[in-house]
Structures are given as C-alpha cells and as structure tokens.
Amino acid sequence: MIMSGINDMSGDLVSSEEFLKLDADGDGSIGKEELSDYFGELTDDEVLKKFKQIDINGDESIDDLEF
C-alpha cells in the first residue's frame, strides 16, 4: 500500500477538509501553484520535491486519492 499525503509545516497529515481548501480553483485536484500557495515558506524547489512525492501517477496534479 502506498502512503502519501501532505504534511503541514509541523509534520502532521493534512485532512481531507484541507484538500478542499488547497483546491483553490475547485477542479478536484491540487496543482503546483496551489501547493506553493499553501507552503508559502518553502522554496520553489522544495515545493516541487514535495509535489513529486505526492503526485504518484505523475499527471502533474494531486487528486483526492493521492492526497
């Protein structure tokens, strides 16, 4: 079983309710820009690394199953 998900800055997993907040445009997935907005303190490289870790299928978006 593959475990992924987004951890906040304290290391806690972010809830599915947070997914809806992160999905700013409401398209059902989280893009790099939306993730970058959430992790404003991280560099672009750090956001990209985290994004690639979570985007399991490599489709350039994070859907609810990957979340």
C-alpha positions as CSV (number, residue, x, y, z in Angstrom):
1,M,0.0,0.0,0.0
2,I,1.3,3.4,-1.0
3,M,1.0,6.1,1.6
4,S,1.4,9.6,0.6
5,G,-0.4,12.8,1.6
6,I,0.5,16.3,2.5
7,N,2.0,17.2,5.9
8,D,1.8,20.7,7.2
9,M,4.9,22.5,8.5
10,S,4.6,20.8,11.9
11,G,4.7,17.3,10.1
12,D,1.0,16.5,10.8
13,L,-1.0,15.0,8.0
14,V,-3.5,17.4,6.4
15,S,-7.1,16.3,6.5
16,S,-9.4,15.9,3.5
17,E,-11.1,19.1,4.6
18,E,-7.8,20.8,3.9
19,F,-7.8,19.2,0.4
20,L,-10.9,21.3,-0.4
21,K,-9.2,24.4,0.9
22,L,-6.0,23.7,-1.1
23,D,-8.0,23.1,-4.3
24,A,-8.5,26.8,-4.7
25,D,-10.0,26.6,-8.2
26,G,-12.3,23.7,-7.3
27,D,-11.3,21.5,-10.1
28,G,-10.9,18.4,-7.9
29,S,-7.1,18.4,-7.9
30,I,-4.2,20.4,-6.4
31,G,-1.7,21.9,-8.8
32,K,1.8,23.1,-8.1
33,E,0.8,26.7,-7.7
34,E,-2.0,25.7,-5.2
35,L,0.6,23.7,-3.2
36,S,3.1,26.5,-3.4
37,D,0.4,28.9,-2.0
38,Y,-0.2,26.5,0.9
39,F,3.5,26.2,1.7
40,G,4.4,29.8,1.2
41,E,7.6,29.4,3.4
42,L,9.1,26.8,1.1
43,T,11.3,27.5,-1.9
44,D,10.1,26.5,-5.4
45,D,12.5,23.6,-5.4
46,E,11.1,22.3,-2.0
47,V,7.5,22.6,-3.2
48,L,8.4,20.8,-6.5
49,K,10.1,18.0,-4.5
50,K,7.0,17.6,-2.2
51,F,4.7,17.8,-5.2
52,K,6.6,14.9,-7.0
53,Q,6.5,12.8,-3.8
54,I,2.7,13.1,-3.6
55,D,1.8,13.0,-7.4
56,I,2.1,9.2,-7.5
57,N,0.8,8.8,-11.1
58,G,2.8,11.7,-12.5
59,D,-0.1,13.5,-14.1
60,E,1.1,16.9,-12.8
61,S,-1.8,17.2,-10.3
62,I,-2.7,15.8,-6.9
63,D,-6.1,14.2,-6.7
64,D,-8.0,13.1,-3.7
65,L,-6.7,9.5,-3.9
66,E,-3.1,10.7,-3.8
67,F,-3.9,13.1,-1.1
